[in-house]
């Protein structure tokens, strides 16, 4: 049973007056997961197990989370992450708590509330944000194989401006700049065009030209796809260079019949170091995590359709986690395990049987130097064919973040 989906259908419309608001709906989903995790602990729920809690008992949340500091921090974190004013966030939290209890009691029926929630805790595990671990009872964290070690204050994320760090080599200023690098390419293209025009004016039947390839492409994570193109189709046309922000294009002249030329295609994927994200490529579902966190991206289910569909057909799903190549190795390994567990719980919560999940340690578990984003990821893939899908054609662009 997915408890969060049930609460979203029953409680959220009441709190938002049936309005559609993505930020406030997401905020409430996180709140529901935190409330369920706390109520799953007998010491919390048993204190009012036989009490009648009115739907408008806005002080009930204070009894669910009695620590004033924790309540204040929870409201501030929710407000910051979902851009909802603190005063409104506090009101949503206090109004939601008694309504959530009512729905959970209805679902539990005659089963003790904490027992019912403990049996279904897997459906909320992937929704609990890492910063909220400090509010969850230790017994519940142990049940979920989570640790409060990363529940420290989350680094402030500036939303007005962001500095993008493109992991692509650029020419140094002292080496003459962009124009110095382009001049030889332009000269070669002009000479090639003149030679082609001269050959055509002499009624030559075969173009005599040598392909000229110029490329200054450099990136930290790039796999290229090579496409063969018959020169016969280019007899009466000349390929022109294509410029992009990360690659200098391949410039070429027509080639003799029977030969081939190659072009390079690059797909760019932006990976933020302050927000989690998910990328699906070539049968591989990669969960990228924010620095120092183990929280699965909110849109993960949208990207996971193929993996979930394969699981429905009985196929086994492999899970492989990676660790950062910088910082404290022991802390990085522990965080990598938490991230792999978060992906596992996410797949279970979305209908993948535990027996079809297999944690597989990759041969190289660390992200190479300069590829920090690859060390903050967990891959999920089909393992029925005993092969891990190859890395797709990706140029990764990261967003600058505080040091891990």
Secondary structure by P-SEA (a helix, b strand, c coil): ccaaaaaaaccccccccccccaaaaaaaaaaaaaaaaaaacccccccccccccccccccccccccccaaaaaaaaaaaaaaccccaaaaaaaaaaaaaaaaaaaaaaaccccaaaaaaaacccccccccccccccccaaaaaaaccccccccccccccccbbbbbbcbbbbccccccccccaaaaaaaaaaaaaaaaaaaaaccccccccbbbbbcccccbbbbbbbbbbccccccbbbbbbbccccbbbbbccccccbbbbbbbbbbbbbbcccccccccccbbbbbbccccccccccccccaaaaaaaaaabbbbbbbbbbbccccaaaaaaaaaaaaaaaaaaaaaaccccccbbbbbcccccccccccccccbbbbbbcccccccccccccccccccccc
